[in-house]
Amino acid sequence: MGFAGQERAALCDALLEAGPDAPTLCEGWTTHDLAAHVWVRENDPSAMPGLLVSALADVTASRMEATKRRWLYPELVEQIRRGPRPISLFALPVLDELANTTEFFVHTEDVRRPAGLPPRETTPEFEDHVAKGLNTTAKALFRKAPCGIMLERTDRPQRLRAKAGDTTVIVIGKPSELLLFAFGRMADADVQLVGPPEVKDELLATHSGV
């Protein structure tokens, strides 16, 4: 099983354990909403425009509600566990590993951390995989940051310049925690920020990860 399969299983386990009405780190979403999002992202092409263009978000929301009506919550989670339909782009192993590993890791923590659960134990290989992905996506994720951003690993000596700026905030943590911060889960990511206090405050107040 690759990392995407590992994280898919972890997400499904977390969703079942939490039940359909638990809060998540996705503002306004319950675990049922999050499960519907995961399914339509992989399997419903008509929902894709709303995932990419905020003006079309109502289309995606409508498809999510239809998905919630289609299956009972445990059945929906089982559909996610089975993986995408064969016609889905995410059925391609390369795209699955590339796009779903980080997606499922972040959403698993979206479920776990509101319940007060600590960060999961991860392997060095997984952290290296996440770090490799951040090398590709960090500049896009931090493009709207109000300052320069430097990401620094705690598990090995490695830094990544995510954004240049006159003043820089250094975000320090394991790659998986840096990933959560990059995706806008700042308050729940296990990271340390180094920089001028007012710049750190502005970053925390404005960064959304999108």
N, C-alpha and C positions, 0 to 999 in steps of 0.2 A: 504494500500500500504506500502510495506517495504521500507527500505532505498535504495535498488537497484532500485526499481521502481521509487522512487522519483528522484534519480540522473539520471536515463535514461530519464525521462521526461525533466529534466533541461537541459541535454545535447542536446536533440533534439530541444528544444526551442531555445537554444543558436545557434545551427547550422543553423536553419532556419532564425533567425534574422540576423546572420552575412552574409549569402549568401555563394555561393560555392567558391569564390575566395579570401576570407579573410585570412590573415596570422594567424598562430597559434604558440604556444610555442614549437611545435614539429618541429625542424629545417628542413627547406626545404619543409614542408607540408602546403598546403592550407587546408581550412575547408573541401573541397571535398575529399582530400586525407585522412584526418582524419576520415571522415564518412565512407569511403571505408574500412579503417583499422578496425573500430569498427565492421562493418558488417562481414568481412571475419574472424575476430577473433572468432566470435560467431558461424558462420554458414558454414565455408568452411574448412573442415579438411585438404585439400591439402595445405592450406596456413600455417598450424600450424608449420611445421618444421622450416620455415623461421622466425617465431616469437621467436623461442627458440634457433636457431643456426644461428649466423651471417653469416656464409658461405653460407647459403641457403636463405638469404634475398631476392635474386632476384626472387625466386619462389613466395614469398609473394607479392613482388612488382607487379609481373605479374598478380596475382589473384586480387590485388587491382585495377589495370587498367581495367581488365575485368569487375569488379563490377561497376566501374564508367561508362563504356560503356553500361552496362545492363539497368540501370535506369537513368532517369533524377535526378538531385540533390534532389528536393523535394520528389520524389518517394523513393529515397534511404533513406532519413531521416525518412520517414514514415515506411519503412521496419524495421529500427532500433527501432522505437517507438513501433512497434507491438511485439517486443521481438524475441528471438531466435526460430529457427525451433524446433518442438517437438523432433527431433532426436539429437539435440545439447546437449552436457553435461551441457551447461549453462541454459538449460530449467529446470534443477533440482533446486528447490527453494533454497536448502541449498547452492549449489555452486553459484547460482546467487547472493545471499546475501553476500556470503563470498568474491567472486572475483570481482563482478561487481560494488559494492558500491564504492570502492576506484578507480577502473578503470574509471568509469563514472564521479566521482567527479573531478579527475585530468584532464580528457579530457574536461570537461565543463570549467574549468579554463584555459585550453590551448586555448580555443576559446575566453573567455571573457577578459582575462587580456591584450592581445595585443591591445585591443580596449580601454584600460585605465579604465575599469570598476573596482570598488572596490571589495574586498572580499564579498561574499554573507553572509547574516545573517544565522546562523545555530543554531540548538537547542542543549541544553546540552546532550540530548540523542544521537544525531548524533555525537557529539564530543566524547562521551564515546565509541561509536561504532568504530569510527576511531582509538581511542587510543588503544582499544582492538586489532584491526588489526595490529597496529604498534608493539605491544608487540610480535607478531608472525613474522613480516617481517623485522623489523628494522635492525637486525643483518645482514641479507642477503643484504639489500639495501645499507648498509654502509660498507660492507666487504672490499672494495677497498679504503676506506677513508685513507688519509695519517696520520691520528691522531686519538686519542680517541674521541668518540662522546657521549655526554650526551644530551638527549632530555628532556626538561622541559616544562610542561604545564603552561599556564598563567591563565587558567580558574579554576584550582584547584591545590593544592599542590601535585604534582606527578612528579617523574623523572624516566627516563628509560635509562639505560646504553646500548647504541647501539653497541659500540665498545670500547674495552680497549686499552689503549695506554699510553706512557710515558707522552705525553702532550695531554690535552683534550680541545676540543671546546664544549661549552654548547650552544645548539640551543634552543631558548626560543620562544614559541608561542602557539597558540591554536593547538590542535591535527591536525585539517584539514590543517593548514599552515605548521606544521611540516611534514605532509604527502607530501605536494607539494615539500618542500625542499628535503625530502628523495628521491623523484622520480626525482630529478635533476633540478627542477624549482627554483634554488636558488635565482636568481635575482628577481623573481616575487613573492616569498613567503614572507608573512608578518611576519618575524621572526627577532629576535635579536641574534647576535653571541657574545659570551663572550669567550675570549682567547687571546693568543699572536697574535699580528697583522700579523706576517709573517706566522703563522700556519693557521689563518683564510683565508689569501690570497691563500695559497696552497690548502686548502679545496675547496674554491670557484672555483679555476682554474682546479681542477682535478675530483671533484665528478660528477658522471653521473647518479647515481641512478640505475644502472644495473650491 
